[in-house]
Amino acid sequence: MARRRTSPITSDRGFTLLEMLVVLALLGLILAVVPPVLGVGTDSARLRADTRGLAAALATARSEAILAGREVAFVVDAARRTYGLGGAMDGRLDDGMRVDLLTAV
């Protein structure tokens, strides 16, 4: 009579309670770590984009002043949180962005 060999590792019963608890614990750790990391990235990306927009507008004002050979007004309206060249206030400052003005004597 032939004897059947059974392995304790293979089973047709599905997952054990311990395996399910380990998977749930790992998912909990991943969900606890990932959202804060992604949130920081979006805030810093928005700040970089706003900073680039402000720097581009300043560079445009400088270029226009050099080409025209005259002064060009760059206006920042702190109350409305807008900026632009002369009367064209087409830039917008994010609520979390602070602008400090430093002037040379």
SULDACOR-V631560 format. One record per backbone hydrogen bond with DSSP energy under -1.0 kcal/mol. NH is the residue of the N-H (numbers start at 1). CO is the residue of the C=O. If there is no record, write none. Layout:
NH:CO
NH:CO
This chain:
20:16
21:17
22:18
23:19
24:20
25:21
26:22
27:23
28:24
29:25
30:26
31:27
32:28
33:29
34:30
37:33
38:34
39:35
40:36
41:37
42:38
43:39
44:40
45:41
46:42
47:43
48:44
49:45
50:46
51:47
52:48
53:49
54:50
55:51
56:52
57:53
58:54
59:55
60:56
61:57
62:58
63:59
64:60
65:61
66:62
67:63
68:64
69:65
70:65
75:84
77:82
81:77
82:77
83:91
84:75
86:73
88:85
89:87
90:88
91:83
93:81
97:94
